[in-house]
């Protein structure tokens, strides 16, 4: 879903803009899409790594607590 949103934001640059915004030129090329894709994939991988690491710590903590109560 995030990947779709990032690609749509890149494509929105192609829509003509009204008024003073029409004088602002955006550079739009394939590199923008590749960079957006790479950024989303990298963010996903970092988040997945951190979540899995946190889940392992929580399960280890819970198993230690349940096996050695108080």
Secondary structure, 3 states (H helix, E strand, C coil): CHHHHHHHHHHHCCCCCCHHHHHCCCCCCHHHHHHHHHHHHHHHHHHHHHHHHHHHHHHHHHHHHHHCCC
